[in-house]
Amino acid sequence: MHSLARLAADRIHVEGAEEEEEEEEEQMLLVAAAVSVAGAEQARLDHIAKRNASRIYLTRPTLLPSPRHGTPWTALHASQSNRAFITTMGFDVDTFNFILRSGFGVKWYEEPLPRPDATGGGGSRPGRRSLDAAGALGLTLHYLNSTMREISLQEIFALIPSTVSRYINHCLNILLPILREMREARVSWPSSPNQFAYNNTLITQRHPRLLGAFASIDGLSLLVQESPNQDLENATYNGWMSTHNVNSVLVYSPEGDVISCHLNCPGSWHDARVALPIYAQLRDETPDGYYLVADTAFPKGTNEISGRIVSPLKTHNRITGTEDEIEETLAFNRELLSYRQTAEWGNRSLQGSFG
């Protein structure tokens, strides 16, 4: 009996020791798992910190709390200042509101925002958007009217980077078809003698000698990135300036409207080639006696449109005639010099959007 009791006690002791060992192993496994998880999390945080050190964007904690209240944009919009609107967006208050009423506002609220991480077919949820329609249009026009980096747009509108990019892309897709349908936004050559006469009347109020002038014309060259495609690289390379460009020619009415243009032609093209469609309009759609005012260096086309593009005298031009005739020629030349600047001002305002 004594031996049996001792055997039972030894067995209980062994089983207890095994249970303790199993518990210790479980605790060690739990500790190892916790260390592994903590190590992985720390490694993740270290990786993010190392990666973010070179990133130049703002996150939500570093921005103003609400995109709809107390931001630089809401202050600018509340001011309803024509000067502020034109300076930042290129349009006065009435034109800004006109674009909103012409369909932009409706489309902003009705069309769902496309998302790369979601399938299509969902409805629009305007209440969940960071900006109202005016804010969305303001963001788009800020983007189009300047060369500011997106980090500045993040500060002005209190938006994180992904929202800025997504809103701009969506708004550009909304805005383009709306502008195409707006009569006021069309590039349109004068269609009647009365329109040519009206433009000339506006010009002669300030430049009385420019009888027959109805608009100004100039070329615009914009720098572009060198393309890896050899054909595009050759087409955009301008040997005269040793840069890569796209060339355009624009015609401005005395009211500042673009009434004709030929845009984004290869930088290797001369203005005379870029302007061929405009030469055709001068030949076929312009009454006799009317002409465009151009810079001295601008090509005046073929004999078919002789006298349809008038420019100031070159530096070494010789003037002949009586004293009164010479004085009148110089006075006419001064008015040409003055008025042809309108095209330069127009091109400069466009060029300013590209840096």
FIBA-86265 format. One record per residue: x, y, z of N, C-alpha, C, O in turn. Coordinates in steps of 0.1 Angstrom, whole numbers, padded with zeros to 4 digits, always signed. Example, Ala and Ser with C-alpha at 12.3 -4.5 7.8 and 13.67 -1.06 7.14 Angstrom:
<sites>
+0132-0057+0078+0123-0045+0078+0132-0033+0078+0142-0033+0085/+0128-0022+0071+0137-0011+0071+0129+0000+0079+0134+0011+0080/
</sites>
This chain:
<sites>
+0008-0012+0000+0000+0000+0000+0009+0012+0000+0006+0022-0007/+0019+0012+0008+0028+0023+0008+0034+0026-0005+0036+0037-0009/+0038+0015-0012+0044+0017-0025+0035+0022-0035+0039+0031-0043/+0022+0018-0035+0012+0023-0044+0010+0038-0042+0009+0046-0052/+0009+0042-0030+0007+0056-0027+0019+0065-0032+0017+0076-0037/+0031+0059-0030+0043+0067-0034+0043+0068-0050+0046+0079-0055/+0039+0057-0057+0039+0058-0071+0028+0068-0076+0031+0076-0085/+0017+0068-0069+0007+0078-0073+0012+0092-0071+0009+0101-0079/+0019+0094-0060+0024+0108-0057+0034+0112-0067+0034+0123-0072/+0043+0102-0071+0053+0106-0081+0047+0109-0095+0051+0118-0102/+0036+0101-0098+0029+0104-0111+0023+0118-0111+0024+0125-0121/+0017+0121-0100+0010+0135-0099+0021+0146-0100+0019+0156-0107/+0033+0143-0094+0044+0153-0094+0049+0155-0109+0051+0166-0113/+0050+0143-0116+0055+0144-0129+0045+0151-0138+0049+0160-0146/+0032+0148-0137+0022+0155-0145+0021+0170-0142+0020+0178-0151/+0023+0173-0129+0023+0188-0126+0035+0195-0132+0034+0206-0137/+0047+0188-0132+0059+0194-0138+0057+0196-0153+0061+0206-0159/+0050+0186-0160+0048+0187-0174+0039+0199-0177+0041+0206-0187/+0028+0200-0169+0019+0211-0171+0026+0225-0169+0024+0234-0177/+0035+0225-0159+0042+0238-0157+0051+0241-0169+0052+0252-0174/+0058+0230-0175+0066+0232-0187+0058+0237-0199+0062+0246-0206/+0046+0231-0200+0037+0235-0211+0033+0249-0210+0032+0257-0220/+0029+0253-0198+0025+0267-0195+0037+0277-0198+0035+0287-0204/+0049+0273-0194+0061+0281-0197+0063+0282-0212+0066+0293-0217/+0061+0271-0219+0063+0272-0234+0053+0281-0240+0056+0288-0249/+0040+0280-0235+0030+0288-0241+0032+0303-0238+0031+0312-0247/+0037+0306-0226+0041+0320-0223+0052+0325-0231+0052+0336-0236/+0062+0316-0234+0073+0320-0242+0069+0322-0256+0074+0331-0263/+0060+0314-0261+0055+0316-0275+0047+0329-0276+0048+0336-0286/+0039+0332-0266+0031+0344-0266+0041+0356-0265+0039+0366-0273/+0051+0356-0257+0061+0366-0256+0068+0368-0270+0070+0379-0275/+0072+0357-0276+0079+0357-0289+0070+0363-0300+0074+0371-0308/+0057+0359-0299+0047+0365-0309+0045+0380-0307+0045+0388-0316/+0045+0384-0294+0043+0398-0291+0055+0406-0296+0054+0417-0302/+0067+0401-0293+0079+0407-0298+0080+0408-0313+0084+0418-0318/+0076+0397-0319+0076+0397-0334+0066+0408-0340+0070+0415-0349/+0054+0409-0334+0044+0418-0339+0049+0433-0336+0048+0441-0345/+0055+0435-0324+0060+0448-0321+0072+0452-0330+0073+0463-0334/+0080+0442-0333+0091+0444-0342+0087+0448-0356+0092+0457-0362/+0077+0440-0360+0071+0443-0374+0065+0457-0374+0067+0464-0384/+0057+0460-0364+0051+0474-0364+0061+0485-0363+0060+0495-0370/+0072+0483-0355+0083+0493-0354+0090+0494-0368+0093+0505-0372/+0092+0482-0374+0098+0482-0387+0090+0490-0397+0095+0498-0406/+0077+0488-0397+0067+0495-0406+0068+0510-0403+0069+0518-0413/+0068+0514-0390+0068+0528-0387+0082+0534-0391+0082+0546-0396/+0093+0527-0389+0106+0532-0394+0106+0534-0409+0112+0543-0414/+0100+0524-0416+0100+0525-0430+0092+0537-0435+0096+0544-0444/+0080+0539-0429+0072+0551-0432+0080+0564-0429+0080+0573-0437/+0086+0565-0418+0093+0577-0414+0105+0579-0424+0107+0591-0428/+0111+0569-0428+0122+0570-0437+0117+0575-0451+0123+0583-0458/+0106+0569-0455+0100+0572-0468+0094+0586-0468+0096+0594-0478/+0087+0590-0457+0081+0603-0457+0091+0615-0456+0087+0626-0458/+0103+0612-0452+0113+0623-0450+0115+0630-0464+0119+0641-0464/+0113+0622-0475+0116+0628-0488+0103+0632-0495+0103+0637-0506/+0092+0631-0489+0079+0634-0495+0075+0649-0491+0078+0654-0480/+0070+0656-0502+0067+0670-0500+0052+0673-0502+0048+0680-0511/+0044+0667-0493+0030+0670-0493+0025+0672-0479+0032+0668-0469/+0013+0677-0477+0007+0679-0464-0003+0668-0461-0010+0663-0470/-0004+0665-0448-0014+0656-0444-0025+0663-0436-0024+0675-0433/-0036+0656-0433-0047+0662-0427-0044+0670-0414-0049+0681-0412/-0036+0664-0405-0033+0671-0392-0026+0685-0395-0026+0693-0386/-0019+0686-0406-0011+0699-0408-0019+0709-0416-0014+0720-0419/-0032+0705-0420-0040+0715-0428-0051+0720-0419-0054+0716-0407/-0058+0731-0424-0069+0737-0416-0080+0726-0415-0081+0717-0423/-0088+0726-0404-0097+0715-0401-0108+0713-0411-0112+0701-0413/-0113+0724-0417-0125+0722-0426-0122+0729-0440-0120+0741-0440/-0123+0722-0451-0122+0728-0464-0133+0738-0467-0132+0747-0476/-0144+0738-0460-0155+0747-0463-0156+0759-0454-0165+0767-0455/-0148+0759-0444-0149+0771-0434-0135+0775-0431-0126+0768-0427/-0133+0789-0431-0121+0795-0426-0108+0792-0434-0097+0793-0428/-0109+0789-0447-0097+0787-0455-0094+0800-0463-0103+0808-0465/-0082+0801-0469-0080+0812-0478-0090+0813-0490-0093+0824-0494/-0094+0801-0495-0104+0801-0506-0117+0807-0501-0123+0815-0508/-0122+0803-0490-0135+0808-0485-0135+0823-0483-0144+0830-0485/-0123+0828-0478-0122+0842-0476-0122+0850-0490-0128+0860-0491/-0115+0844-0499-0114+0850-0513-0128+0850-0519-0132+0860-0525/-0135+0839-0518-0148+0838-0524-0158+0847-0517-0167+0853-0524/-0157+0848-0504-0166+0857-0497-0164+0872-0500-0173+0880-0499/-0152+0875-0504-0149+0889-0508-0156+0894-0520-0159+0906-0521/-0159+0885-0530-0166+0888-0542-0159+0900-0549-0165+0909-0555/-0145+0900-0548-0137+0911-0554-0133+0907-0568-0127+0897-0570/-0137+0915-0578-0132+0913-0592-0117+0912-0593-0112+0904-0600/-0111+0921-0586-0096+0921-0587-0090+0908-0582-0081+0903-0588/-0095+0903-0571-0090+0891-0565-0093+0879-0574-0085+0870-0576/-0105+0879-0579-0109+0868-0588-0101+0867-0601-0096+0857-0605/-0099+0879-0607-0091+0880-0619-0076+0876-0617-0070+0869-0625/-0071+0881-0606-0057+0878-0602-0054+0863-0600-0044+0858-0605/-0063+0856-0594-0061+0842-0590-0067+0832-0600-0062+0821-0601/-0078+0836-0607-0085+0826-0615-0087+0831-0629-0091+0823-0638/-0084+0843-0633-0085+0848-0646-0099+0853-0650-0100+0857-0662/-0109+0852-0642-0122+0856-0645-0127+0866-0634-0123+0865-0622/-0136+0875-0638-0142+0883-0628-0154+0875-0621-0157+0864-0625/-0160+0882-0611-0170+0875-0603-0182+0870-0612-0187+0859-0611/-0187+0879-0621-0199+0876-0629-0196+0864-0638-0204+0856-0640/-0184+0864-0644-0180+0853-0653-0179+0840-0645-0183+0829-0650/-0173+0840-0634-0172+0829-0625-0186+0823-0622-0188+0811-0623/-0195+0832-0618-0209+0827-0615-0216+0822-0627-0224+0813-0626/-0213+0828-0639-0219+0824-0651-0215+0810-0655-0224+0802-0659/-0203+0807-0653-0198+0793-0656-0205+0783-0646-0209+0772-0650/-0207+0787-0634-0214+0779-0624-0228+0776-0628-0233+0765-0628/-0235+0787-0633-0249+0785-0637-0251+0778-0650-0261+0773-0653/-0240+0778-0658-0241+0772-0672-0240+0757-0672-0239+0751-0682/-0239+0751-0660-0239+0736-0659-0229+0730-0650-0230+0719-0647/-0219+0738-0647-0208+0732-0639-0214+0728-0625-0210+0717-0620/-0222+0737-0619-0227+0734-0606-0235+0721-0605-0234+0713-0596/-0244+0720-0616-0253+0708-0616-0245+0696-0618-0247+0686-0611/-0235+0696-0627-0227+0684-0630-0218+0680-0617-0216+0669-0615/-0214+0690-0610-0205+0687-0599-0213+0680-0588-0208+0670-0582/-0226+0683-0586-0234+0677-0576-0240+0664-0581-0243+0655-0573/-0242+0662-0594-0250+0651-0599-0240+0639-0604-0244+0628-0603/-0228+0643-0609-0219+0632-0614-0211+0626-0603-0205+0634-0595/-0210+0613-0601-0202+0607-0591-0187+0609-0594-0183+0609-0606/-0179+0610-0584-0165+0611-0585-0159+0598-0589-0161+0588-0581/-0151+0597-0599-0145+0584-0602-0134+0581-0592-0127+0589-0588/-0133+0568-0588-0123+0564-0579-0116+0551-0584-0123+0542-0589/-0103+0551-0584-0096+0539-0589-0098+0527-0580-0095+0516-0585/-0102+0529-0567-0103+0517-0558-0118+0513-0557-0121+0505-0548/-0127+0517-0566-0141+0513-0565-0146+0511-0579-0142+0518-0589/-0156+0502-0581-0162+0500-0593-0172+0511-0596-0177+0517-0587/-0175+0513-0609-0184+0523-0613-0199+0519-0610-0201+0508-0606/-0208+0529-0613-0222+0526-0611-0228+0532-0599-0241+0532-0597/-0220+0537-0589-0226+0542-0577-0231+0556-0580-0227+0563-0589/-0240+0561-0571-0246+0574-0573-0237+0585-0566-0228+0582-0559/-0240+0597-0570-0233+0609-0564-0236+0611-0550-0248+0609-0546/-0227+0615-0542-0229+0618-0528-0223+0632-0525-0213+0633-0518/-0230+0642-0529-0224+0656-0528-0222+0660-0514-0213+0668-0511/-0230+0655-0504-0229+0658-0490-0216+0654-0484-0211+0659-0474/-0209+0644-0490-0197+0638-0485-0185+0645-0491-0173+0642-0487/-0186+0654-0500-0175+0661-0507-0169+0672-0499-0177+0679-0491/-0157+0674-0500-0150+0684-0492-0153+0698-0497-0153+0708-0489/-0156+0700-0510-0159+0713-0515-0173+0714-0522-0178+0704-0527/-0179+0725-0521-0191+0727-0529-0188+0731-0543-0176+0730-0547/-0198+0734-0551-0195+0736-0566-0186+0748-0568-0177+0747-0577/-0188+0759-0561-0180+0771-0562-0165+0768-0558-0156+0772-0565/-0164+0760-0548-0150+0756-0544-0143+0747-0554-0131+0749-0557/-0151+0738-0560-0145+0729-0570-0141+0737-0583-0130+0735-0588/-0149+0747-0587-0146+0755-0598-0134+0764-0595-0125+0766-0603/-0134+0769-0583-0122+0778-0578-0109+0770-0578-0099+0775-0583/-0110+0758-0574-0098+0749-0574-0093+0747-0588-0081+0748-0591/-0102+0744-0597-0098+0741-0611-0092+0754-0618-0082+0753-0625/-0098+0765-0615-0093+0777-0621-0080+0782-0615-0072+0787-0622/-0078+0780-0602-0065+0782-0596-0054+0774-0603-0043+0778-0606/-0058+0761-0606-0048+0752-0612-0045+0756-0626-0034+0756-0630/-0055+0760-0634-0053+0764-0648-0047+0778-0649-0040+0780-0659/-0048+0786-0640-0044+0800-0642-0030+0803-0636-0026+0814-0636/-0023+0793-0631-0010+0795-0625-0002+0783-0626-0006+0772-0630/+0011+0785-0622+0020+0773-0622+0023+0769-0608+0033+0762-0605/+0015+0772-0598+0017+0769-0584+0017+0754-0583+0010+0746-0590/+0025+0749-0573+0026+0735-0570+0013+0731-0563+0006+0739-0557/+0010+0718-0563-0002+0713-0557-0002+0715-0542-0012+0715-0535/+0010+0716-0536+0011+0718-0522+0005+0731-0518-0001+0733-0507/+0006+0741-0527-0001+0754-0525-0016+0753-0525-0023+0760-0518/-0021+0745-0535-0035+0743-0536-0040+0736-0523-0051+0738-0519/-0032+0727-0518-0036+0720-0505-0038+0730-0494-0047+0729-0486/-0029+0740-0493-0030+0750-0483-0042+0759-0485-0049+0762-0475/-0044+0763-0497-0055+0773-0500-0068+0767-0498-0077+0773-0493/-0070+0754-0502-0083+0747-0501-0084+0737-0489-0095+0731-0488/-0073+0735-0482-0073+0726-0470-0077+0712-0474-0086+0705-0468/-0071+0707-0485-0073+0694-0490-0061+0685-0490-0050+0691-0492/-0062+0672-0488-0051+0663-0489-0047+0661-0503-0055+0663-0512/-0035+0656-0506-0030+0655-0520-0040+0646-0529-0043+0651-0540/-0044+0635-0525-0052+0626-0533-0065+0633-0537-0070+0631-0548/-0071+0641-0528-0083+0648-0530-0081+0659-0541-0089+0661-0550/-0070+0666-0539-0067+0677-0549-0066+0671-0563-0072+0676-0572/-0059+0660-0565-0057+0654-0578-0070+0649-0584-0073+0651-0595/-0077+0642-0575-0090+0636-0580-0100+0647-0584-0107+0646-0594/-0101+0657-0576-0110+0668-0579-0107+0676-0591-0115+0679-0600/-0094+0678-0593-0089+0686-0605-0092+0678-0618-0098+0683-0627/-0089+0665-0618-0091+0656-0630-0106+0656-0633-0110+0656-0644/-0115+0654-0622-0129+0653-0624-0135+0666-0629-0143+0667-0639/-0130+0677-0624-0135+0691-0628-0131+0694-0642-0139+0701-0649/-0119+0691-0646-0115+0693-0660-0124+0686-0670-0128+0691-0680/-0128+0674-0666-0137+0666-0675-0151+0672-0675-0158+0671-0685/-0155+0679-0665-0168+0686-0664-0167+0699-0672-0176+0702-0680/-0156+0707-0670-0155+0720-0675-0154+0721-0690-0160+0730-0696/-0146+0712-0696-0144+0713-0711-0156+0712-0719-0158+0721-0727/-0165+0702-0717-0177+0702-0726-0187+0714-0723-0194+0719-0732/-0187+0719-0711-0195+0731-0708-0190+0743-0716-0198+0750-0721/-0177+0745-0716-0171+0757-0723-0173+0755-0738-0176+0765-0745/-0173+0743-0743-0175+0741-0757-0189+0745-0761-0192+0748-0773/-0199+0743-0752-0213+0747-0755-0216+0761-0753-0227+0766-0757/-0207+0769-0746-0210+0783-0743-0207+0792-0755-0195+0792-0759/-0216+0799-0760-0214+0808-0771-0203+0819-0767-0195+0822-0775/-0204+0823-0755-0195+0833-0750-0180+0828-0750-0171+0836-0750/-0178+0815-0749-0165+0810-0748-0159+0805-0762-0148+0800-0762/-0166+0807-0772-0162+0803-0785-0152+0812-0792-0152+0824-0790/-0142+0806-0799-0133+0814-0807-0139+0816-0821-0141+0806-0828/-0143+0828-0824-0152+0831-0835-0147+0843-0843-0146+0854-0837/-0144+0841-0856-0140+0852-0865-0152+0861-0867-0163+0856-0868/-0151+0874-0869-0162+0883-0872-0170+0878-0884-0164+0874-0894/-0183+0877-0883-0191+0871-0893-0198+0881-0902-0205+0876-0912/-0197+0893-0900-0205+0903-0908-0196+0916-0909-0188+0919-0900/-0199+0924-0919-0192+0937-0920-0194+0946-0908-0185+0954-0904/-0206+0945-0902-0209+0953-0890-0199+0950-0879-0195+0959-0871/-0196+0937-0877-0187+0933-0866-0173+0939-0869-0166+0943-0859/-0168+0938-0881-0155+0944-0885-0155+0959-0882-0146+0964-0877/-0166+0966-0886-0167+0980-0884-0167+0983-0869-0161+0993-0865/-0174+0975-0861-0175+0978-0847-0161+0976-0840-0157+0985-0832/-0154+0966-0844-0140+0965-0839-0131+0976-0842-0124+0981-0834/-0132+0981-0855-0124+0992-0859-0128+1005-0852-0119+1013-0849/-0141+1007-0849-0145+1018-0841-0139+1019-0827-0135+1029-0823/-0138+1007-0821-0132+1006-0808-0117+1010-0808-0112+1016-0800/-0110+1006-0819-0096+1008-0820-0094+1023-0823-0085+1029-0817/-0101+1029-0832-0099+1043-0836-0103+1053-0826-0099+1064-0827/-0110+1049-0816-0113+1058-0805-0100+1062-0797-0099+1073-0792/-0091+1053-0797-0078+1056-0791-0067+1058-0801-0057+1065-0798/-0068+1051-0813-0058+1053-0823-0065+1057-0836-0067+1048-0844/-0067+1070-0838-0076+1074-0849-0070+1072-0863-0078+1072-0872/-0057+1070-0864-0051+1068-0877-0053+1053-0882-0050+1050-0894/-0057+1044-0873-0057+1030-0877-0070+1026-0883-0077+1017-0879/-0074+1033-0894-0086+1031-0901-0085+1017-0908-0076+1015-0916/-0094+1008-0905-0094+0995-0911-0088+0984-0902-0090+0972-0904/-0081+0987-0891-0076+0977-0882-0088+0972-0874-0097+0979-0869/-0088+0958-0873-0099+0952-0865-0095+0943-0854-0103+0938-0846/-0082+0940-0854-0076+0931-0844-0061+0931-0844-0055+0937-0853/-0055+0924-0835-0040+0922-0835-0037+0907-0835-0044+0899-0830/-0024+0904-0840-0020+0890-0841-0006+0889-0836+0002+0898-0838/-0003+0878-0830+0011+0875-0826+0013+0860-0824+0003+0853-0822/+0025+0856-0824+0029+0842-0822+0032+0840-0807+0037+0849-0800/+0030+0827-0802+0033+0824-0789+0041+0810-0789+0036+0801-0794/+0052+0810-0782+0060+0798-0781+0061+0794-0767+0066+0802-0758/+0057+0781-0764+0058+0776-0750+0067+0764-0749+0067+0756-0757/+0075+0765-0738+0085+0754-0736+0077+0741-0732+0067+0741-0725/+0082+0730-0737+0077+0717-0734+0088+0707-0730+0100+0710-0733/+0085+0697-0723+0095+0687-0720+0100+0679-0732+0092+0676-0741/+0112+0676-0732+0118+0668-0743+0112+0654-0743+0112+0647-0733/+0107+0650-0754+0100+0637-0755+0110+0626-0758+0120+0628-0765/+0108+0614-0751+0117+0602-0754+0114+0597-0768+0123+0590-0774/+0103+0600-0775+0100+0596-0788+0108+0605-0798+0107+0617-0798/+0116+0599-0806+0125+0606-0815+0118+0615-0825+0123+0626-0827/+0107+0611-0830+0099+0619-0839+0094+0631-0833+0095+0642-0838/+0088+0629-0821+0083+0641-0813+0094+0650-0809+0092+0662-0809/+0105+0645-0805+0116+0653-0801+0121+0662-0812+0124+0673-0810/+0122+0656-0824+0126+0664-0836+0116+0674-0840+0120+0685-0844/+0103+0671-0838+0093+0680-0842+0092+0692-0833+0090+0703-0838/+0094+0690-0820+0093+0701-0811+0106+0709-0809+0106+0720-0803/+0117+0705-0815+0130+0712-0813+0130+0724-0822+0128+0723-0834/+0133+0735-0816+0134+0748-0823+0149+0752-0824+0155+0755-0814/+0155+0750-0835+0169+0753-0837+0173+0767-0834+0185+0769-0830/+0164+0776-0837+0168+0791-0835+0170+0793-0820+0179+0801-0816/+0161+0788-0811+0162+0790-0797+0169+0779-0790+0172+0780-0778/+0172+0768-0796+0178+0756-0790+0170+0751-0779+0176+0747-0768/+0157+0751-0780+0148+0746-0770+0137+0737-0776+0136+0737-0788/+0129+0730-0768+0118+0723-0773+0105+0731-0770+0103+0735-0758/+0097+0733-0780+0086+0742-0779+0074+0737-0786+0075+0728-0795/+0062+0742-0783+0050+0742-0792+0047+0756-0795+0047+0765-0787/+0044+0758-0808+0041+0772-0813+0026+0774-0816+0019+0765-0821/+0021+0786-0813+0008+0789-0816+0007+0804-0822+0017+0811-0820/-0004+0807-0829-0006+0820-0833-0020+0824-0829-0030+0816-0831/-0022+0836-0823-0035+0840-0818-0039+0854-0823-0030+0862-0824/-0051+0856-0825-0057+0869-0829-0066+0874-0818-0075+0867-0814/-0063+0887-0814-0071+0893-0803-0079+0905-0808-0074+0913-0816/-0092+0905-0805-0101+0916-0808-0097+0928-0799-0091+0926-0789/-0102+0940-0802-0100+0951-0793-0107+0950-0779-0103+0957-0770/-0116+0940-0778-0122+0937-0765-0115+0927-0757-0119+0923-0746/-0104+0921-0763-0096+0912-0756-0100+0897-0758-0094+0888-0752/-0109+0895-0767-0114+0881-0771-0104+0875-0781-0099+0882-0790/-0102+0862-0780-0095+0855-0790-0105+0851-0801-0114+0844-0799/-0103+0857-0813-0112+0855-0824-0107+0845-0834-0115+0841-0843/-0094+0841-0833-0089+0831-0842-0076+0826-0836-0069+0833-0829/-0073+0813-0838-0060+0808-0833-0057+0795-0840-0065+0788-0846/-0044+0792-0840-0039+0779-0844-0029+0774-0834-0019+0781-0832/-0032+0764-0826-0026+0761-0814-0017+0748-0814-0020+0739-0822/-0007+0748-0806+0001+0736-0802+0007+0730-0815+0007+0717-0816/+0013+0738-0824+0020+0732-0835+0034+0729-0831+0039+0734-0821/+0041+0721-0839+0055+0717-0836+0064+0729-0835+0063+0739-0842/+0073+0729-0825+0082+0740-0823+0091+0742-0835+0097+0753-0836/+0093+0733-0843+0101+0735-0855+0094+0743-0866+0101+0746-0876/+0081+0745-0865+0074+0753-0875+0076+0768-0873+0077+0773-0862/+0078+0775-0884+0078+0789-0884+0064+0795-0883+0055+0788-0886/+0064+0807-0878+0050+0814-0876+0043+0815-0889+0030+0814-0889/+0050+0816-0900+0043+0817-0913+0035+0804-0916+0025+0804-0923/+0041+0792-0912+0034+0780-0914+0022+0778-0904+0012+0773-0907/+0025+0782-0891+0015+0781-0881+0003+0789-0884-0009+0786-0881/+0005+0801-0891-0006+0811-0893-0013+0808-0906-0022+0816-0909/-0011+0797-0913-0017+0795-0926-0033+0795-0925-0039+0801-0934/-0039+0789-0915-0054+0789-0914-0059+0804-0912-0070+0807-0917/-0051+0812-0905-0055+0826-0903-0053+0834-0916-0061+0843-0919/-0043+0831-0924-0041+0837-0937-0054+0834-0946-0058+0843-0953/-0059+0822-0945-0070+0818-0953-0083+0826-0948-0091+0830-0957/-0084+0829-0935-0095+0837-0931-0094+0851-0936-0104+0857-0939/-0082+0856-0936-0080+0870-0941-0083+0871-0956-0089+0881-0961/-0080+0860-0963-0083+0860-0977-0097+0858-0981-0103+0864-0989/-0104+0849-0973-0117+0844-0977-0129+0850-0969-0140+0850-0973/-0126+0855-0957-0137+0859-0948-0135+0873-0942-0142+0876-0933/-0127+0881-0949-0124+0895-0944-0128+0905-0955-0122+0904-0966/-0136+0914-0952-0140+0924-0962-0127+0933-0966-0118+0934-0958/-0128+0938-0978-0117+0947-0983-0115+0959-0973-0125+0964-0968/-0103+0963-0972-0100+0975-0964-0097+0972-0949-0093+0981-0942/-0099+0960-0944-0096+0956-0930-0083+0948-0929-0080+0940-0938/-0076+0950-0918-0063+0944-0916-0061+0941-0902-0067+0947-0893/-0051+0932-0899-0046+0929-0886-0033+0937-0883-0026+0940-0893/-0031+0940-0871-0019+0947-0867-0010+0937-0860-0014+0929-0852/+0003+0937-0865+0012+0927-0860+0026+0933-0856+0028+0945-0859/+0034+0925-0850+0048+0929-0847+0056+0930-0860+0052+0923-0870/+0067+0937-0860+0075+0939-0871+0080+0926-0877+0081+0924-0889/+0083+0917-0868+0089+0904-0872+0079+0894-0877+0083+0883-0882/+0066+0896-0875+0056+0886-0879+0055+0885-0894+0054+0896-0901/+0054+0873-0899+0053+0872-0914+0040+0876-0919+0029+0873-0913/+0040+0883-0930+0027+0889-0936+0021+0881-0946+0011+0886-0952/+0025+0869-0949+0019+0860-0958+0022+0863-0973+0032+0870-0976/+0015+0857-0982+0017+0858-0996+0010+0870-1002+0004+0878-0995/+0012+0872-1015+0006+0884-1022-0009+0883-1021-0016+0893-1023/-0015+0871-1019-0029+0870-1019-0035+0878-1007-0047+0882-1009/-0028+0880-0997-0033+0888-0986-0025+0900-0983-0023+0905-0972/-0019+0906-0994-0011+0918-0993-0019+0929-0987-0030+0932-0992/-0014+0935-0977-0020+0946-0970-0030+0942-0959-0036+0951-0952/-0032+0929-0957-0041+0924-0947-0034+0923-0933-0041+0921-0923/-0021+0923-0933-0014+0924-0920-0004+0936-0921+0004+0936-0930/-0006+0945-0912+0002+0957-0912+0010+0958-0899+0005+0955-0888/+0023+0961-0900+0032+0962-0889+0040+0975-0888+0041+0982-0899/+0045+0979-0877+0053+0991-0876+0066+0990-0885+0070+0979-0890/+0071+1002-0888+0084+1003-0895+0095+0996-0888+0096+0996-0876/+0104+0990-0896+0116+0984-0890+0126+0996-0887+0125+1007-0892/+0136+0992-0879+0145+1003-0874+0152+1010-0885+0154+1023-0884/+0156+1004-0895+0164+1010-0906+0156+1013-0918+0162+1016-0929/+0142+1013-0917+0134+1017-0928+0136+1032-0932+0138+1040-0923/+0137+1035-0945+0139+1049-0949+0125+1055-0952+0117+1048-0960/+0122+1067-0947+0109+1073-0950+0112+1085-0959+0121+1093-0957/+0104+1085-0970+0105+1096-0980+0092+1104-0981+0082+1099-0976/+0093+1116-0986+0081+1124-0988+0083+1138-0982+0094+1142-0978/+0073+1146-0982+0074+1159-0977+0074+1158-0961+0072+1148-0956/+0077+1170-0955+0078+1170-0941+0065+1166-0934+0065+1158-0925/+0054+1170-0940+0041+1167-0934+0038+1152-0936+0033+1145-0928/+0042+1146-0948+0040+1132-0951+0048+1123-0941+0044+1113-0937/+0061+1127-0939+0069+1120-0930+0064+1120-0916+0064+1110-0909/+0059+1132-0912+0054+1133-0898+0041+1124-0897+0039+1118-0886/+0033+1124-0907+0021+1116-0907+0024+1101-0906+0018+1093-0899/+0035+1097-0914+0039+1083-0914+0044+1079-0900+0041+1068-0896/+0052+1088-0894+0057+1085-0881+0046+1084-0870+0046+1076-0861/+0036+1093-0872+0025+1092-0862+0017+1079-0864+0013+1073-0854/+0014+1075-0877+0008+1063-0879+0016+1051-0874+0010+1041-0868/+0029+1052-0875+0037+1041-0870+0037+1040-0855+0037+1029-0849/+0036+1052-0848+0035+1052-0833+0022+1045-0829+0022+1038-0819/+0011+1047-0836-0001+1041-0832-0001+1026-0835-0007+1018-0827/+0006+1022-0846+0007+1008-0848+0015+1001-0836+0012+0991-0831/+0026+1008-0833+0034+1003-0821+0026+1001-0809+0027+0992-0801/+0018+1011-0806+0010+1011-0794-0001+1000-0794-0002+0993-0785/-0008+0999-0806-0019+0989-0806-0014+0975-0807-0020+0966-0801/-0003+0972-0814+0002+0958-0815+0006+0952-0802+0007+0940-0801/+0008+0961-0791+0011+0955-0778-0001+0948-0772+0001+0939-0763/-0013+0950-0777-0024+0943-0771-0023+0928-0773-0026+0920-0764/-0017+0923-0785-0015+0909-0787-0004+0904-0778-0005+0893-0773/+0006+0912-0775+0017+0908-0766+0011+0906-0752+0015+0897-0744/+0002+0916-0748-0004+0915-0734-0012+0902-0733-0012+0895-0723/-0020+0899-0744-0028+0887-0744-0020+0874-0743-0023+0865-0735/-0009+0874-0751+0000+0862-0750+0007+0861-0737+0009+0850-0732/+0010+0872-0731+0017+0872-0718+0008+0866-0707+0012+0859-0698/-0005+0870-0708-0014+0865-0698-0016+0849-0700-0017+0842-0690/-0016+0844-0712-0016+0830-0714-0003+0823-0710-0003+0813-0703/+0008+0829-0713+0021+0824-0710+0023+0823-0695+0030+0814-0690/+0017+0833-0688+0019+0833-0673+0013+0820-0667+0017+0816-0656/+0003+0814-0673-0002+0801-0668+0007+0789-0669+0005+0779-0663/+0018+0791-0677+0027+0780-0680+0041+0783-0674+0050+0776-0677/+0042+0794-0667+0055+0797-0661+0064+0806-0669+0075+0810-0665/
</sites>
